[in-house]
Amino acid sequence: MIEKSNLQMSQQNPFIGFVLGISKIFFLLMLFAILFLILPFLLPDTFEYGSLGSLGDTFGGFVNPIVAIVAALLTFLAFYVQYLANQKIQEQFLAQQSSDHFYKMLDIHIKNVEAFEIKTKNVVSKGNQWFKINVEGTYEDSQFLIETALQRVLTSSKLTQFSLVFGENNFDKDETIYVKGRRCFLLMIKDLHFTLQAVHIANNTLKEIKISKDKANELAYKIFFWGTDSEYVSHTDNGNKGEKEIVRRLNWIRISLRSSEKAKVNFNHKTESTNKVQYFQFIPFSGHSSRLAHYYRHLYQMVKQLHFSFQNGAIDEIQLFRNLDTLRAQLSNEEQLLLYYNFRIGFGGRWDYRKDWKEENRSDYQFLTKYRMIHNIPLYNTISDKVEPPLNCFDVFIKDNPNFDLFEWK
């Protein structure tokens, strides 16, 4: 066992191997010295011992420098082994420090999500009777403004895209609800899907000032993130007329819905293979930057900290991916879906890169692909048909790494 350990040490460090070799020679010389000392007891009495004096002087002159050199080397080896031990302790300290820092950041991340809160309504009318407002009919009451706002967004061929529903004057249930924690991502996903639909429908009516699909997606995410009343949205793209008109129309709807908090908004959410009716009872286009800005910055710094801890040798690859798996286990499917939207049409371009993107838009990291931060994203029947699917977005990476399990759902 000791010989195997020495062999491993000598293979890892040539200097240790050299010192061990010298030590073996030293021990052989010591054996000769011991033999020389017991030689008189082995020789016959008639042997002239005086002739051994010159031999002893020669042997001593030869052995003494070697003994001194080996002693110095062994002393240095002792200090060097202590240095390696201290270095190992330092590495263990850095690994423990990195692990402690990661779990502290993970605790902050969990608390950030727990602090999420969205105000919504739970309105149920007697007998489940509802008035519907769409562009086909006009009610001479306080809801006329909402119908007018929708008329600015929709065309006659898109009547089925949206409808606003209002309960009767008497309600069995009318209460304000605060959705908290991870459930907020369910509502935020609905808000983004609704915003995507609204922006593209409005954009299709613009004709001469119509913007591209990619610009429409980017605008939808800006509205979802900042809200239509934010200067980051109203002053977007150097005052592009098409974008300004879309923002103005959606802002009408936001203002109108604020005047009727009991409104229930229905819309058709289209994916590549389905067309689902979804609804919500909160004010859309109001923005989620107060929740998501800090959330994404902190999440990004967590992954980046693990990345550089691995690059600097503080943790090994096994620990890196173990921590990444622990972090991803805290992200719901909806969180990972929103993370992908943030990367593809939002502000999260630094999370990963695609080879076909322009050089200035490329990132140095591969946090979504190589680190699999969206491994559990729902690939089907959920992602809007307006946004490029993840399988298409990362098709180059998938082709280059055929054995890499990028997504859980296939």
C-alpha positions as CSV (number, residue, x, y, z in Angstrom):
1,M,0.0,0.0,0.0
2,I,2.9,2.3,0.9
3,E,4.7,1.5,-2.3
4,K,1.6,2.2,-4.3
5,S,1.2,5.6,-2.6
6,N,4.9,6.5,-3.2
7,L,4.5,5.5,-6.9
8,Q,1.4,7.8,-7.2
9,M,3.2,10.7,-5.5
10,S,6.3,10.3,-7.8
11,Q,4.1,10.2,-10.9
12,Q,2.2,13.4,-9.8
13,N,5.4,15.3,-8.8
14,P,8.8,14.5,-10.5
15,F,10.7,16.2,-7.7
16,I,9.3,13.9,-5.1
17,G,10.3,10.9,-7.3
18,F,13.8,12.3,-7.6
19,V,14.2,12.7,-3.8
20,L,12.8,9.2,-3.2
21,G,15.4,7.8,-5.7
22,I,18.2,9.6,-3.9
23,S,16.9,8.3,-0.6
24,K,17.1,4.7,-1.9
25,I,20.8,5.2,-2.9
26,F,21.4,6.7,0.6
27,F,20.0,3.6,2.3
28,L,22.1,1.4,0.1
29,L,25.2,3.3,1.1
30,M,24.2,3.0,4.7
31,L,24.0,-0.7,4.3
32,F,27.6,-0.7,3.0
33,A,28.7,1.4,5.9
34,I,27.1,-1.0,8.4
35,L,28.8,-3.9,6.5
36,F,32.1,-2.1,6.8
37,L,31.7,-1.7,10.6
38,I,31.0,-5.4,11.2
39,L,33.7,-6.5,8.7
40,P,36.4,-6.7,11.5
41,F,34.3,-9.3,13.3
42,L,34.1,-11.4,10.1
43,L,37.8,-11.3,9.1
44,P,40.4,-13.8,10.5
45,D,42.8,-12.8,13.3
46,T,45.8,-12.9,11.0
47,F,44.4,-10.1,8.8
48,E,46.3,-6.8,8.9
49,Y,43.7,-4.2,10.0
50,G,46.0,-1.3,9.3
51,S,45.4,-1.7,5.6
52,L,41.8,-0.8,6.2
53,G,42.6,2.7,7.3
54,S,43.1,4.1,3.8
55,L,40.0,2.3,2.7
56,G,38.0,3.7,5.5
57,D,39.2,7.2,4.8
58,T,38.2,6.8,1.1
59,F,34.8,5.4,2.0
60,G,34.2,8.2,4.5
61,G,35.2,10.9,2.1
62,F,32.9,9.4,-0.5
63,V,29.9,8.7,1.8
64,N,29.9,11.9,4.0
65,P,29.0,14.4,1.2
66,I,26.3,12.1,0.0
67,V,24.9,11.8,3.5
68,A,24.9,15.6,3.8
69,I,23.2,16.1,0.5
70,V,20.6,13.5,1.1
71,A,19.9,14.9,4.6
72,A,19.4,18.4,3.0
73,L,17.1,16.9,0.4
74,L,15.1,15.1,3.0
75,T,14.8,18.2,5.0
76,F,13.6,20.1,1.9
77,L,11.2,17.3,1.1
78,A,9.7,17.6,4.6
79,F,9.0,21.3,4.0
80,Y,7.7,20.6,0.5
81,V,5.3,18.0,1.7
82,Q,4.1,20.4,4.4
83,Y,3.6,23.0,1.6
84,L,1.5,20.5,-0.4
85,A,-0.5,19.7,2.7
86,N,-1.2,23.4,3.3
87,Q,-2.1,23.9,-0.4
88,K,-4.5,21.0,-0.1
89,I,-6.1,22.6,3.0
90,Q,-6.4,25.8,1.1
91,E,-8.2,24.1,-1.7
92,Q,-10.5,22.5,0.7
93,F,-11.1,25.8,2.4
94,L,-11.9,27.5,-1.0
95,A,-14.3,24.6,-1.9
96,Q,-16.1,25.0,1.4
97,Q,-16.2,28.7,1.0
98,S,-17.7,28.4,-2.5
99,S,-20.2,25.9,-1.2
100,D,-21.2,28.1,1.7
101,H,-21.6,31.1,-0.6
102,F,-23.7,29.1,-3.0
103,Y,-26.1,27.9,-0.3
104,K,-26.4,31.4,1.1
105,M,-27.3,32.7,-2.4
106,L,-29.7,29.8,-2.8
107,D,-31.4,30.7,0.4
108,I,-31.8,34.3,-0.8
109,H,-33.2,33.0,-4.1
110,I,-35.9,31.0,-2.3
111,K,-36.8,34.0,-0.1
112,N,-37.0,36.2,-3.2
113,V,-39.6,33.8,-4.8
114,E,-41.5,33.5,-1.5
115,A,-41.8,37.4,-1.5
116,F,-43.5,37.5,-4.9
117,E,-47.1,38.7,-4.8
118,I,-49.7,39.6,-7.5
119,K,-53.0,41.2,-6.8
120,T,-55.9,39.5,-8.6
121,K,-59.7,39.0,-8.2
122,N,-62.0,36.1,-7.5
123,V,-65.3,37.1,-8.9
124,V,-68.3,34.8,-9.2
125,S,-71.7,36.1,-10.2
126,K,-75.1,34.7,-9.2
127,G,-76.1,32.0,-11.5
128,N,-72.8,32.4,-13.4
129,Q,-74.4,35.1,-15.6
130,W,-72.0,37.3,-17.5
131,F,-72.1,40.2,-19.9
132,K,-69.6,40.0,-22.7
133,I,-68.1,43.0,-24.3
134,N,-66.5,42.7,-27.8
135,V,-66.2,44.8,-30.9
136,E,-69.6,43.6,-32.2
137,G,-71.7,45.2,-29.5
138,T,-71.7,48.5,-27.6
139,Y,-73.2,48.9,-24.2
140,E,-74.3,52.4,-23.2
141,D,-72.7,52.2,-19.8
142,S,-69.3,52.6,-18.1
143,Q,-67.8,49.7,-20.1
144,F,-68.0,51.6,-23.4
145,L,-64.4,52.7,-22.9
146,I,-63.2,49.1,-22.7
147,E,-65.0,48.2,-25.8
148,T,-63.5,51.2,-27.6
149,A,-60.0,50.2,-26.4
150,L,-60.4,46.7,-27.8
151,Q,-61.7,48.1,-31.1
152,R,-58.4,49.9,-31.4
153,V,-56.5,46.6,-31.2
154,L,-58.7,44.1,-33.0
155,T,-59.9,43.9,-36.5
156,S,-63.2,42.4,-37.6
157,S,-61.5,39.2,-38.6
158,K,-60.0,38.8,-35.1
159,L,-63.1,38.9,-33.0
160,T,-62.4,35.6,-31.3
161,Q,-59.0,36.5,-30.1
162,F,-60.1,38.5,-27.1
163,S,-63.2,39.1,-25.1
164,L,-63.8,41.0,-21.8
165,V,-66.3,39.5,-19.4
166,F,-68.1,41.4,-16.7
167,G,-70.3,40.0,-13.9
168,E,-73.7,41.3,-12.9
169,N,-74.2,43.9,-10.3
170,N,-74.8,41.3,-7.6
171,F,-72.1,38.7,-6.9
172,D,-71.9,35.6,-4.8
173,K,-68.2,36.2,-4.4
174,D,-66.1,39.2,-5.0
175,E,-62.8,39.3,-3.2
176,T,-59.3,40.4,-3.8
177,I,-56.8,37.6,-3.8
178,Y,-53.0,37.9,-3.5
179,V,-51.3,35.2,-5.3
180,K,-47.9,34.6,-3.7
181,G,-44.7,32.7,-4.2
182,R,-44.0,30.4,-7.1
183,R,-47.6,30.5,-8.2
184,C,-47.0,34.0,-9.4
185,F,-45.1,32.6,-12.4
186,L,-48.3,31.0,-13.6
187,L,-49.9,34.4,-13.8
188,M,-46.8,36.0,-15.3
189,I,-46.7,33.4,-18.1
190,K,-50.3,34.2,-18.9
191,D,-49.6,37.9,-18.9
192,L,-46.7,37.4,-21.3
193,H,-48.7,35.1,-23.6
194,F,-51.6,37.6,-23.6
195,T,-49.1,40.5,-24.4
196,L,-47.6,38.5,-27.3
197,Q,-51.0,37.9,-28.8
198,A,-52.1,41.5,-28.3
199,V,-48.9,43.0,-29.8
200,H,-49.0,40.8,-32.9
201,I,-52.7,41.4,-33.5
202,A,-52.2,45.2,-33.2
203,N,-49.1,45.0,-35.4
204,N,-51.1,43.2,-38.2
205,T,-53.4,46.3,-38.5
206,L,-50.5,48.8,-39.0
207,K,-49.8,48.1,-42.7
208,E,-47.2,50.8,-43.7
209,I,-45.6,51.1,-40.2
210,K,-45.8,47.4,-39.4
211,I,-42.8,46.1,-37.5
212,S,-41.0,42.7,-38.0
213,K,-41.9,39.6,-36.0
214,D,-38.7,39.7,-34.0
215,K,-39.3,43.4,-33.1
216,A,-42.9,42.6,-32.1
217,N,-41.7,39.8,-29.8
218,E,-39.1,42.1,-28.3
219,L,-41.7,44.8,-27.8
220,A,-44.1,42.4,-26.2
221,Y,-41.4,41.4,-23.7
222,K,-40.6,45.0,-22.9
223,I,-44.3,45.7,-22.2
224,F,-44.5,42.6,-20.1
225,F,-41.4,43.5,-18.1
226,W,-41.8,47.3,-17.8
227,G,-45.5,48.0,-18.5
228,T,-47.0,50.3,-21.1
229,D,-46.7,53.4,-18.9
230,S,-42.9,53.0,-18.5
231,E,-40.6,55.4,-20.3
232,Y,-38.4,52.4,-21.2
233,V,-41.3,51.3,-23.4
234,S,-42.8,54.6,-24.6
235,H,-39.3,55.9,-25.7
236,T,-38.3,52.6,-27.3
237,D,-36.4,52.2,-30.6
238,N,-35.8,55.9,-31.1
239,G,-39.5,56.6,-31.4
240,N,-40.5,53.9,-34.0
241,K,-44.0,54.8,-35.1
242,G,-45.2,51.2,-35.3
243,E,-44.0,50.4,-31.8
244,K,-45.4,53.7,-30.4
245,E,-48.8,52.9,-31.9
246,I,-48.9,49.4,-30.5
247,V,-47.9,50.7,-27.0
248,R,-50.6,53.4,-27.2
249,R,-53.3,50.9,-28.1
250,L,-52.3,48.4,-25.4
251,N,-52.1,51.2,-22.8
252,W,-55.8,52.0,-23.6
253,I,-56.7,48.5,-22.6
254,R,-54.6,48.7,-19.4
255,I,-56.3,52.0,-18.4
256,S,-59.7,50.6,-19.3
257,L,-59.3,47.5,-17.2
258,R,-58.2,49.5,-14.2
259,S,-61.7,51.1,-14.3
260,S,-63.3,47.7,-14.0
261,E,-61.4,45.5,-11.5
262,K,-64.1,42.8,-11.9
263,A,-63.2,42.2,-15.5
264,K,-62.2,38.7,-16.5
265,V,-60.0,38.6,-19.7
266,N,-60.3,35.6,-22.0
267,F,-57.8,35.0,-24.8
268,N,-56.7,32.3,-27.1
269,H,-53.2,31.1,-26.5
270,K,-51.8,29.5,-29.6
271,T,-48.9,27.0,-29.6
272,E,-47.5,25.0,-32.5
273,S,-50.0,22.3,-32.0
274,T,-52.9,23.6,-29.8
275,N,-55.1,26.6,-29.3
276,K,-56.0,27.0,-25.7
277,V,-58.5,29.4,-24.1
278,Q,-56.9,31.0,-21.0
279,Y,-58.2,33.7,-18.7
280,F,-57.1,35.9,-15.8
281,Q,-58.5,38.6,-13.6
282,F,-55.7,41.1,-13.1
283,I,-54.5,44.2,-14.9
284,P,-52.3,43.2,-17.9
285,F,-49.5,45.4,-19.4
286,S,-48.6,46.7,-15.9
287,G,-45.1,45.3,-15.8
288,H,-43.2,42.8,-13.6
289,S,-39.8,44.5,-13.3
290,S,-40.2,45.0,-9.6
291,R,-40.3,41.2,-9.2
292,L,-38.2,39.9,-12.1
293,A,-35.3,42.4,-12.3
294,H,-33.8,41.4,-9.0
295,Y,-34.8,37.7,-9.5
296,Y,-32.9,37.4,-12.8
297,R,-29.9,39.3,-11.7
298,H,-29.5,37.1,-8.6
299,L,-30.1,33.9,-10.5
300,Y,-27.6,34.8,-13.1
301,Q,-25.0,35.7,-10.5
302,M,-25.5,32.3,-8.8
303,V,-24.8,30.4,-12.0
304,K,-21.9,32.7,-12.8
305,Q,-20.4,32.2,-9.4
306,L,-20.5,28.5,-9.8
307,H,-18.9,28.8,-13.2
308,F,-15.9,30.8,-12.0
309,S,-15.5,28.7,-8.9
310,F,-15.1,25.8,-11.3
311,Q,-12.8,27.7,-13.7
312,N,-10.6,28.8,-10.7
313,G,-10.3,25.3,-9.4
314,A,-12.3,26.0,-6.2
315,I,-14.7,23.2,-7.1
316,D,-14.4,20.2,-9.4
317,E,-16.8,19.3,-12.3
318,I,-18.8,16.9,-10.1
319,Q,-19.5,19.6,-7.5
320,L,-20.3,22.1,-10.2
321,F,-23.1,20.0,-11.8
322,R,-24.3,18.9,-8.4
323,N,-24.8,22.5,-7.3
324,L,-26.4,23.3,-10.7
325,D,-28.8,20.4,-10.3
326,T,-29.7,21.7,-6.8
327,L,-30.4,25.1,-8.1
328,R,-32.5,23.9,-11.1
329,A,-34.5,21.8,-8.7
330,Q,-35.7,25.0,-7.2
331,L,-37.0,26.3,-10.5
332,S,-40.5,25.3,-11.6
333,N,-41.3,24.5,-15.2
334,E,-42.9,27.9,-15.5
335,E,-39.8,29.6,-14.2
336,Q,-37.7,27.8,-16.7
337,L,-40.1,28.7,-19.5
338,L,-40.0,32.3,-18.5
339,L,-36.1,32.1,-18.3
340,Y,-36.1,30.9,-21.9
341,Y,-38.5,33.7,-23.0
342,N,-36.1,36.2,-21.2
343,F,-33.2,34.8,-23.2
344,R,-34.9,34.5,-26.6
345,I,-37.0,37.7,-26.8
346,G,-36.0,39.6,-23.6
347,F,-33.0,40.9,-21.8
348,G,-31.2,37.6,-21.0
349,G,-28.9,37.3,-24.0
350,R,-25.9,36.8,-21.8
351,W,-27.2,33.4,-20.5
352,D,-26.1,31.6,-23.7
353,Y,-25.3,32.1,-27.3
354,R,-26.1,30.7,-30.7
355,K,-23.5,30.3,-33.4
356,D,-25.7,32.0,-36.0
357,W,-26.0,35.2,-34.0
358,K,-24.0,38.3,-34.7
359,E,-20.7,38.5,-33.0
360,E,-21.7,41.4,-30.8
361,N,-24.8,39.5,-29.6
362,R,-22.9,36.4,-28.6
363,S,-22.2,35.5,-25.0
364,D,-19.2,33.8,-23.5
365,Y,-21.3,31.4,-21.5
366,Q,-23.5,28.4,-22.1
367,F,-25.6,28.4,-19.0
368,L,-28.8,27.2,-20.8
369,T,-27.2,24.5,-22.9
370,K,-24.0,23.1,-21.3
371,Y,-25.3,23.9,-17.8
372,R,-28.9,22.8,-18.6
373,M,-30.6,25.5,-16.7
374,I,-33.8,24.9,-18.8
375,H,-33.6,21.2,-18.7
376,N,-37.2,20.8,-17.5
377,I,-38.8,23.3,-19.8
378,P,-42.2,22.1,-21.2
379,L,-41.4,21.8,-24.9
380,Y,-44.9,21.2,-26.3
381,N,-48.4,22.7,-26.0
382,T,-47.1,25.6,-23.8
383,I,-44.7,27.8,-25.8
384,S,-46.3,30.5,-27.8
385,D,-46.3,30.0,-31.6
386,K,-44.9,33.5,-31.9
387,V,-41.6,32.5,-30.3
388,E,-38.9,30.2,-31.7
389,P,-39.1,26.8,-29.9
390,P,-36.1,25.8,-27.8
391,L,-35.4,22.8,-30.0
392,N,-35.0,25.1,-33.0
393,C,-33.2,27.7,-31.0
394,F,-30.5,25.3,-29.9
395,D,-30.5,23.0,-32.9
396,V,-26.8,23.6,-33.6
397,F,-25.8,22.6,-30.0
398,I,-28.0,19.5,-30.2
399,K,-26.4,18.4,-33.5
400,D,-22.9,19.0,-32.2
401,N,-23.7,17.1,-29.0
402,P,-26.0,14.2,-30.0
403,N,-25.5,12.3,-26.7
404,F,-26.1,15.3,-24.5
405,D,-29.4,15.2,-22.6
406,L,-30.4,18.9,-23.0
407,F,-34.1,18.6,-22.4
408,E,-36.0,16.3,-20.1
409,W,-39.1,16.2,-22.4
410,K,-38.5,14.8,-25.8
